[in-house]
Amino acid sequence: MRLLITGLRGFVGQHLQHQVRRRFPDCEIVPAIPDIRDAQAVEKVIAAEKPDHCVHLAAVSTIGAARKSPDHAWNVNLHGTLNVARAMLRHVPHSTFLFASTAEAYGTTFQRGTALTEDAPLAPGNTYAATKAAADLALGAMAREGLRVIRMRPFNHTGPGQSPDFVVPAFASQIARIAKGLQKPEISVGNLDAQRDFLDVRDVCDAYLDVLTTKKPLTPGTIFNVCSGETRSIRSILDDLLTISGINAEIVTDPDRLRPSDIPVARGDATLITSTLGWRRQIAWEDTLRDVYEDCLRKTTA
């Protein structure tokens, strides 16, 4: 199996590479594309390497970064994605193109208050979600033109190595600094009442690999939610990390961490991927949090 992973050096890309090596030691990971915005460079790599599969992870992946540089986010998340997809369709039309979309694309549809299935309307509420939703829809149209695309919509996922721009390592890195005496016992937080459906990144990577290696025929354009089907409050995550660390700290709300379009509850339904591929969450949430905290401890220095 020859596998192209865009965004190989990113958070998910690093974990995906590790999971590939663990599960498929004979798999060849082909050279990555340096800049997916460069259509000619994309074309050159895919024409030369002819991958059996492509997992497309490269993206502007945070809401904040997309808000600060919306043109860049559109260029990467939509146009860059189309560059890769078009090159795959031209040069390796029988290969699988797995697109890492996002549950953020459901946006205000979460206000229904129910666990959303794959047929829930996309209603993005921020620039990041809009760029990913646009790419998701465009790829769905390309499936009708022959692109063998599978669209994955992962819900919140975390693990060791994730940037402190995301909530779990944001808490864990502050607690680690407190534990090492580098920060006073005070933790800056945003909205602690929001409830989200969280997974370990390694479970998400396994879902991607399950798609690529299934013997079942998957219809081009198929969408899979990747989620636990359960929600937990941001407050409970902070409490659990404090318990794991043994740290006591004052909690201080930082207005800069409050997101204006926060959805109170976001929960998904993973029935389709479970019934189709047998995928389900394997890593206990407590183990995920412990791994994130210990990773932050290792990396925290004066």
Residue pairs with C-beta under 8 A, 6 or more apart in sequence:
1 24
1 26
1 27
1 28
1 52
1 53
1 212
2 27
2 28
2 30
2 49
2 50
2 51
2 52
2 53
3 20
3 27
3 28
3 29
3 30
3 51
3 52
3 53
3 54
3 55
3 212
4 29
4 30
4 32
4 33
4 45
4 46
4 49
4 51
4 53
4 54
4 55
5 13
5 16
5 17
5 29
5 32
5 54
5 55
5 57
6 13
6 32
6 33
6 36
6 54
6 55
6 56
6 57
6 58
6 84
7 13
7 56
7 57
7 58
7 59
8 14
8 16
8 17
8 29
8 32
8 57
9 32
10 57
10 58
10 61
11 61
11 159
11 161
11 162
11 163
11 201
12 57
12 100
12 157
12 201
12 204
12 205
13 57
14 161
15 159
15 161
15 201
15 202
15 205
16 55
16 57
16 205
16 208
16 209
17 29
18 205
19 202
19 205
19 206
19 209
20 27
20 29
20 209
21 27
23 206
23 209
24 209
24 213
30 45
30 49
30 51
31 45
31 49
32 45
33 41
33 42
33 45
33 46
33 58
33 84
34 41
35 41
36 42
36 58
36 76
36 80
36 81
36 83
36 84
37 75
37 76
37 79
37 80
37 83
38 83
39 83
39 86
39 87
42 83
42 84
42 87
43 83
43 87
43 90
43 91
45 87
46 54
46 84
46 87
46 88
46 90
46 91
46 92
47 87
47 90
47 91
50 91
50 92
50 95
51 92
51 95
52 92
52 95
52 96
53 95
53 96
53 97
53 98
53 212
54 84
54 88
54 95
54 96
54 97
54 98
55 98
55 100
55 208
55 212
56 81
56 84
56 85
56 97
56 98
56 99
56 100
57 100
58 76
58 80
58 84
59 76
59 77
59 81
59 100
59 132
60 66
60 69
60 72
60 73
60 76
60 77
60 128
60 131
61 128
62 128
62 163
62 165
62 166
63 104
63 126
63 127
63 128
63 129
63 259
64 165
65 73
65 128
65 165
66 73
66 77
66 126
66 127
66 128
66 131
67 126
67 127
67 128
70 127
73 127
73 128
73 131
74 131
74 134
76 131
77 128
77 131
77 132
77 134
77 135
78 131
78 134
78 135
78 138
81 99
81 135
81 138
81 139
82 135
82 138
84 97
85 97
85 99
85 138
85 139
85 142
85 147
85 149
86 142
88 95
88 97
88 147
89 142
89 145
89 146
89 147
93 146
93 147
93 148
94 148
95 148
96 148
96 149
96 150
96 211
96 212
97 139
97 147
97 148
97 149
97 150
98 149
98 150
98 152
98 208
98 211
98 212
99 135
99 136
99 139
99 149
99 150
99 151
99 152
100 152
100 154
100 208
101 132
101 133
101 135
101 136
101 151
101 152
101 153
101 154
101 223
102 128
102 129
102 132
102 153
102 154
103 116
103 153
103 154
103 155
103 156
103 197
103 225
103 227
103 266
103 268
104 124
104 126
104 128
104 129
104 132
105 122
105 124
105 129
105 132
105 133
105 136
105 153
106 116
106 120
106 121
106 122
106 123
106 153
106 266
107 122
107 123
107 124
107 125
107 126
107 129
107 133
107 263
108 123
108 125
108 263
109 116
109 120
109 121
109 122
109 123
110 116
110 263
110 265
110 266
110 267
111 263
111 264
112 120
113 265
114 267
115 229
115 267
115 268
115 269
116 225
116 267
116 268
116 269
117 225
117 269
117 271
117 272
118 153
118 223
118 224
118 225
118 272
122 133
122 136
122 137
124 130
124 132
124 133
125 261
125 263
126 261
136 151
136 153
136 223
139 147
139 149
139 151
139 221
140 149
140 151
140 221
140 223
142 149
143 149
143 220
143 221
144 221
146 220
147 220
148 220
149 220
149 221
150 211
150 218
150 220
150 221
150 222
150 223
150 224
151 221
151 222
151 223
151 224
152 207
152 208
152 211
152 223
152 224
152 226
153 223
153 224
153 225
153 226
153 268
154 199
154 204
154 207
154 225
154 226
154 227
155 196
155 197
155 198
155 199
155 225
155 226
155 227
155 228
155 266
155 268
156 196
156 197
156 198
156 199
156 266
157 198
157 199
157 200
157 201
157 203
157 204
157 226
158 166
158 167
158 168
158 169
158 198
158 199
158 200
158 201
158 288
158 292
159 200
159 201
159 202
159 288
159 291
159 292
160 291
160 292
160 294
160 295
161 295
162 168
162 169
162 201
162 292
163 169
164 170
164 173
167 190
167 234
167 237
168 198
168 237
168 241
168 288
168 289
168 292
169 292
169 296
171 187
171 189
171 237
171 238
171 241
172 241
172 289
172 292
172 293
172 295
172 296
173 296
173 300
174 183
174 187
174 188
174 249
175 187
175 241
175 242
175 245
175 247
175 249
175 293
175 296
176 245
176 293
176 296
176 297
176 299
176 300
177 183
177 300
178 184
178 185
178 186
178 187
178 247
178 249
179 245
179 247
179 297
179 300
180 297
180 300
180 301
180 302
182 300
182 302
185 247
185 248
185 249
185 250
186 249
186 250
186 251
186 252
187 238
187 249
187 250
187 251
187 252
188 252
188 253
188 254
188 257
189 234
189 238
189 251
189 252
189 253
189 254
189 257
190 234
190 253
190 254
190 257
190 258
190 259
191 234
191 257
191 258
191 259
191 262
192 233
192 234
192 235
192 238
192 251
193 233
193 234
193 235
193 264
194 233
194 234
194 262
194 263
194 264
194 265
194 266
195 231
195 232
195 233
195 234
195 264
195 265
195 266
195 267
196 231
196 232
196 234
196 266
197 227
197 228
197 229
197 230
197 231
197 266
197 267
197 268
198 228
198 232
198 237
198 285
198 288
199 226
199 227
199 228
199 281
200 281
200 283
200 285
200 287
200 288
202 283
203 226
203 281
203 282
203 283
204 226
206 279
206 282
207 224
207 226
207 273
207 277
207 279
210 273
210 277
210 278
210 279
211 218
211 224
211 277
214 276
214 277
216 276
216 277
218 276
223 272
224 272
224 273
224 276
224 277
225 268
225 269
225 270
225 272
225 273
226 268
226 270
226 273
226 279
227 267
227 268
227 269
227 270
228 268
228 270
228 281
229 267
229 268
229 269
229 270
230 267
231 265
231 266
231 267
232 285
237 289
238 251
240 285
240 286
240 289
241 289
241 292
241 293
242 248
242 249
244 286
244 289
244 290
244 293
245 293
270 279
270 280
273 279
274 280
